[in-house]
Amino acid sequence: MTLEYTVLDKETGAIRCVGESRHCFLTRDGKPVSLKRNYIEMDRAFREYSEQSQKEE
């Protein structure tokens, strides 16, 4: 999952910086897990949130 950030100046609305961070999900023993295959509802929730956020931009 990649999260993108835009930091705006509160007073002017000018973009001060942009960035992104990448995240993965792990099992309790530290192995990568696919939300799409193993946690379908959670994957769906992340995708819906992402789509909604993009529409608001």
Backbone as CSV, one residue per row, in Angstrom:
resi,resn,N_x,N_y,N_z,CA_x,CA_y,CA_z,C_x,C_y,C_z
1,MET,0.843,-1.147,0.000,0.000,0.000,0.000,0.904,1.230,0.000
2,THR,0.607,2.176,-0.868,1.359,3.414,-0.932,0.469,4.564,-0.483
3,LEU,0.955,5.345,0.462,0.253,6.536,0.923,0.997,7.752,0.403
4,GLU,0.263,8.676,-0.171,0.863,9.906,-0.679,0.455,11.060,0.217
5,TYR,1.385,12.003,0.417,1.150,13.129,1.304,1.412,14.438,0.570
6,THR,0.602,15.432,0.846,0.854,16.794,0.395,0.661,17.692,1.603
7,VAL,1.693,18.439,1.948,1.624,19.348,3.087,1.434,20.758,2.547
8,LEU,0.348,21.400,3.000,0.006,22.736,2.533,0.250,23.770,3.629
9,ASP,0.621,24.970,3.215,0.736,26.093,4.134,-0.673,26.499,4.554
10,LYS,-0.949,26.529,5.837,-2.283,26.829,6.337,-2.755,28.221,5.917
11,GLU,-1.855,29.169,5.896,-2.215,30.554,5.581,-2.425,30.788,4.089
12,THR,-1.519,30.271,3.259,-1.556,30.583,1.832,-2.108,29.464,0.959
13,GLY,-2.113,28.258,1.496,-2.537,27.118,0.697,-1.449,26.597,-0.233
14,ALA,-0.263,27.211,-0.175,0.852,26.786,-1.030,1.351,25.408,-0.608
15,ILE,1.753,24.622,-1.580,2.330,23.308,-1.298,3.728,23.501,-0.722
16,ARG,3.949,22.929,0.445,5.259,23.024,1.101,6.118,21.800,0.839
17,CYS,5.502,20.647,0.750,6.249,19.436,0.408,5.278,18.327,0.038
18,VAL,5.786,17.358,-0.692,5.012,16.174,-1.043,5.872,14.962,-0.739
19,GLY,5.231,13.843,-0.516,5.990,12.633,-0.234,5.092,11.417,-0.300
20,GLU,5.698,10.273,-0.102,4.942,9.034,-0.068,5.659,8.049,0.819
21,SER,4.899,7.112,1.335,5.475,6.021,2.110,4.803,4.736,1.646
22,ARG,5.557,3.680,1.673,5.053,2.380,1.238,4.991,1.444,2.431
23,HIS,3.891,0.709,2.505,3.640,-0.153,3.653,3.228,-1.544,3.171
24,CYS,3.523,-2.527,3.989,3.056,-3.879,3.701,2.416,-4.440,4.972
25,PHE,1.736,-5.519,4.826,1.075,-6.167,5.941,1.763,-7.496,6.197
26,LEU,1.950,-7.805,7.471,2.676,-9.017,7.857,1.808,-9.896,8.742
27,THR,2.097,-11.196,8.691,1.465,-12.124,9.620,2.133,-11.940,10.978
28,ARG,1.607,-12.597,11.992,2.197,-12.474,13.329,3.644,-12.967,13.374
29,ASP,4.003,-13.871,12.473,5.385,-14.363,12.460,6.268,-13.600,11.475
30,GLY,5.792,-12.453,10.980,6.626,-11.563,10.176,6.661,-11.837,8.690
31,LYS,5.815,-12.712,8.197,5.794,-13.002,6.762,4.793,-12.083,6.057
32,PRO,5.142,-11.601,4.850,4.210,-10.743,4.103,2.900,-11.480,3.809
33,VAL,1.808,-10.731,3.830,0.502,-11.319,3.559,-0.217,-10.444,2.528
34,SER,-0.932,-11.073,1.635,-1.717,-10.367,0.631,-3.118,-10.112,1.176
35,LEU,-3.451,-8.832,1.355,-4.808,-8.508,1.798,-5.821,-8.972,0.766
36,LYS,-5.483,-8.781,-0.502,-6.406,-9.120,-1.584,-6.815,-10.596,-1.535
37,ARG,-5.885,-11.460,-1.182,-6.178,-12.897,-1.142,-6.655,-13.385,0.223
38,ASN,-6.110,-12.810,1.296,-6.362,-13.371,2.624,-7.343,-12.569,3.477
39,TYR,-7.464,-11.280,3.196,-8.334,-10.409,3.994,-9.154,-9.545,3.043
40,ILE,-10.066,-10.172,2.363,-10.817,-9.538,1.279,-11.563,-8.297,1.747
41,GLU,-12.218,-8.350,2.894,-12.981,-7.194,3.390,-12.077,-6.011,3.706
42,MET,-10.920,-6.275,4.296,-9.987,-5.206,4.612,-9.444,-4.588,3.324
43,ASP,-9.116,-5.420,2.354,-8.640,-4.935,1.065,-9.700,-4.053,0.410
44,ARG,-10.932,-4.480,0.436,-12.032,-3.709,-0.149,-12.167,-2.349,0.552
45,ALA,-12.059,-2.331,1.868,-12.176,-1.077,2.622,-11.060,-0.103,2.246
46,PHE,-9.827,-0.581,2.125,-8.720,0.285,1.722,-8.938,0.835,0.320
47,ARG,-9.385,-0.014,-0.596,-9.611,0.428,-1.979,-10.730,1.466,-2.058
48,GLU,-11.813,1.257,-1.323,-12.918,2.215,-1.320,-12.470,3.551,-0.745
49,TYR,-11.695,3.511,0.326,-11.190,4.741,0.924,-10.294,5.480,-0.072
50,SER,-9.428,4.738,-0.741,-8.523,5.338,-1.719,-9.296,5.984,-2.866
51,GLU,-10.287,5.295,-3.376,-11.092,5.843,-4.470,-11.827,7.103,-4.031
52,GLN,-12.389,7.093,-2.827,-13.094,8.248,-2.309,-12.156,9.437,-2.131
53,SER,-10.955,9.172,-1.631,-9.974,10.241,-1.430,-9.579,10.882,-2.746
54,GLN,-9.433,10.079,-3.794,-9.053,10.607,-5.102,-10.160,11.456,-5.699
55,LYS,-11.404,11.103,-5.451,-12.532,11.885,-5.946,-12.603,13.250,-5.291
56,GLU,-12.182,13.344,-4.038,-12.246,14.591,-3.291,-11.163,15.573,-3.707
57,GLU,-10.146,15.126,-4.414,-9.040,16.012,-4.816,-9.429,16.937,-5.912
